[in-house]
Amino acid sequence: MEAAEDGNNEYGVFYRVEGDLQGVNGRNLAVVTIWLRWHLNGQFRFVTLKPKRES
């Protein structure tokens, strides 16, 4: 999986990562995670996870 830049604000740069989560029942769920790379120290922080919308 690769991260794609997805905007920025005064706190840092947001990145979007798409992938699949596998459940205990063997089913996959397509998800999107959003991460923030802080301007202050360059560290990454997890922001949110949500189901991927099909276009």
Secondary structure, 3 states (H helix, E strand, C coil): CCCEEEEECCCEEEEEEEEEEECCCCCEEEEEEEEEEECCCCCEEEEEEEECCCC
